[in-house]
Amino acid sequence: MPITTDDIKIYGSLNMPTGDGSTAGGAIDTTTRIVFDDATLAGTFGPHPVAFSSTVGGDNQNCTFYGRDAGGVIVSEQLTLNGTTPVTGVQSFSRILMIDFATSHSGTVGVRQGGGSFTPLAYMEAGVDTLRRPFYNVIADSDGGSQRVFYEKVFVKNNHGTLTLQDAGMSGGGPMATYTAFGIESGLNNSQSVTNRLTAPTGVSPYVNTAQNIYTSNLAAGSGQGVWLRLTLAAGQTPLNDIYSIQVTGNTI
């Protein structure tokens, strides 16, 4: 079978801090999947999140939601799965920033709005214990201060068992492209990290949103291409809640 969109996933790196004081980047972390689109993860949870598993009588792990309330304050809520029976929270979220399991789950976990549509907003397959948006809780400097530039590392991975994604490339877009751009690491499966998310990595292609080839233009089966996202916030920047997206292209036989 040829490579399909289901074979190409965007994962996190081992170090994705929630503040500015610790290491960022490192090797690929396939237990963390990255989501960019508000419509597939955030949105308004109507107002409470609902979680459920595809495993009958199986999964009963704790699942913690992190996000912002209507006032912009980061809040959290822990739910305990009950197999395929939906479990509804009580915390009101205006958007979700991260969903995290304390221990691995065996089934596919779905998340939907409480009191809203029954169509799941996100799925977490077995092996994925964290679903998150980039740049958790970044904050612009106050008026009269300085511009702040943040860096977050993600990986584009080819999960196909045998085939190479040839002529592989990337581009960035969406409303947040005004503030966000990407740079491609030299080499595949690179484990570079930086002191903190305010530190620029080295050996990265220029930060752009136009179409760029990945390293050697081929993404072999099982390989991951490290990509650094750069977010630039001017002093006094008002809160932003919009979409940045990465599109991966290529061909296969």
N, C-alpha and C positions, 0 to 999 in steps of 0.2 A: 504494500500500500504506500502511496506517496505521502510526503509530509503534509499535514493539515494544520489549520490554525490551533487545533487542540494540542498539537505537539510542541508548540512554541509558547513558553511560559516566561513570565517575568518574576524573578525571585529576589529576595533581599540578600544582604550580606550579613556576616556574623555579628557585626557591630553596627546597630542602628539605634543610637542613643535617643532618649526623650528629652535631653537637655544639651547644653553646649560644653559641658566639662569633661566628657569622656571620649575614648577612642571611637572613630568612625571608619567603616569600611571592612576590609578583610576578605576572606574567601566566601564563596557562595554558600547560602543557607537555604536549602531546599525545603526546610520546614516553615519558611516565611514566604508568603506570596504577596506581591505588591499589586495594589489596585489604584488606578488613577481617576476613574470616572465616578463622579458623585452618584450617578444613576444606578451603579452596580454595588455601591457600598454605603454611601452616606445618605443624602436626602433627609427628609423628615420622617422619623420613625412612627408617626401617627398616633400617639407620640412614643410608644414603647416598643423595644425590640422583642422579637419572638425567635427562638432557636429550636431546631428539631433535627433528628438524625434519621438516616435511612436504615439503621440497624434496629430491628425489633427486639426490645428487651435488652439491648446491648449497652450502648454508650450511656454513661451517667456521669461523665466528667464535668468538672466546673469550667464554665466558659465566661470570661470577663469581657465586657464591652467598655471601651473608653471613647469618650467623645466630648462634645461641647453642648451645653444647654442653650436655651434661648438667649441668655445673657452673655454667651461666649466663654463661660467658665468651664474648665475641663472637669468632667464628672465620670464616674464609673459605676458599673453594676455587674454583679456576678450571678449567673444563672446556672443551675444544675440540670443537665440534659436528662430526659426521661424517654429514651428510645425514640420512636416515631411520634410520640405524643408532644405537641407543641408546648413549650414553656414560655410564658409571657412575663416580661419584666415590669417594673413599676417606675423606673427612672425615665424621665422625659429627656430625649436627645434631640437637638436640632441637626446634628450630623455626627457620624461615627468616624473615629480616627483609627481605631485598632480593635480587633477581636482576638483574644488570646486564650489558649487552653493551657492549664497547668500541667496536664499529662496528655499523651497522645490519644487520639480517638480512632476507632476502627472504621466507622461508617462515614458516609458523606454528610456533612452538617450543612443545613440550609438556614438562612436568616431572612426574615421578612418583617414587614411592619405589623405592629399590633393594632388591630382595628382598621387596618388599611387593606391594600391588595393582598391576596393570598399568593401572588407570584413572588417567589424568593428573589431578594435583591442580591444575594451572594451565596456561593457554595464554597465549602472547604472540604476538599477531598482527603481521604486517609493519607497521612504523612505530612499534611499541612496543618500546623498547630497555631500559626499566627497569620492573620490577614490584616494588612495595614496600608495606610496612605503614607507617602513620603513626607519628610519635614514635619514630624510630630511636634506640635507646640513651639514652632519658631515664632519669634517676636521681633518686630522692627524697633529700632532705636526711637526715642522720643523726638519730638520737634526740636530742631537745633542741634541734634546729635549727629551721628555718622551713618553712612550707608553700611548695611550689614550683608555679607555674602555667605551663604550656607552651602555645604556640599553633602550629598547623600549618595551612597553607592548601591546600585542594583545590578542584577544580571539578567541578560536574555539567554535562555537555555533551550537547546534543541533536545527534546525528550524522545525523539524517534529512535527506535532500536538500532537502526543500521544506516539510514540515509543521511547525507550531508545537505544542509540548506546552502545551495550555491548562489553566488552573486548576492549574498546577504547584505542588506542595508537597513538603515533606520532613518526616521525623521520624527520631529516633534511638532506638536500643534496644540490647538485649543486656546481659550481665552487667557490661560495662565502662561502662555508662551511669551507674553510681554515681559514676564519676570523670570522665566525659567528657560534653561537650555541644557543640552547634554554634551558630554565629551566621552569619547571611546578610549578605553585603555589599550595600550600596546600589548598584544598577546592575549591568548585565551586562558580562562581559568586562573586569572591573576588574583593574588591575595593581598594586594597593597592596602594598607590602612593609613590613616592620618591621625594626628594627635587628638583632634576634635573636629566637629563638623563645621567649624569656622576656618579650618586649615585647608588650603588647596592641595590636591594630590599632584604628583608629578607624572610625566610620561603619558599625558592624556591629550587627545586631539583637541583642536580649538572648539570651544563651546558654541554650538549652533543649533538651529532647528531644521535647517535644510537637510536634504537627503545625503547621508554619508555611508560609505561602505564600512562594514565591521572589519576587524583585523584579518588580513589575507583574503577577505571577501567570501570566505567559506566557513560555515558553522557546522563542524562535524557532529555526528550523532553523539549525544551525551555531553557535549561541550557547552560552556557558558562564556558569554562575552561580558566582561565587566564594563559598566556604564556609570559614569559619575554625573549626577544631576546637580545643577547649580541654580540656586534661588537667590535673586538680588532684591533686597528691600531697601528703599530709600527711608531716611529718617522721617518719622511721622506718617508712614504708610498706614492707611486705614485697613481694617481687617478684610481679608480676601477669602472668598469661598467659591472657587470655580474650578475648572477642569484643565489639567495638562495631560496630554496623551502622547504615547510613543507608538509609532507604527513600524512594524518589522516586515520587510519584504524579502523575496528571494524565490528561487525555483528549485525544482527537484525532478528526477526522472521517474 
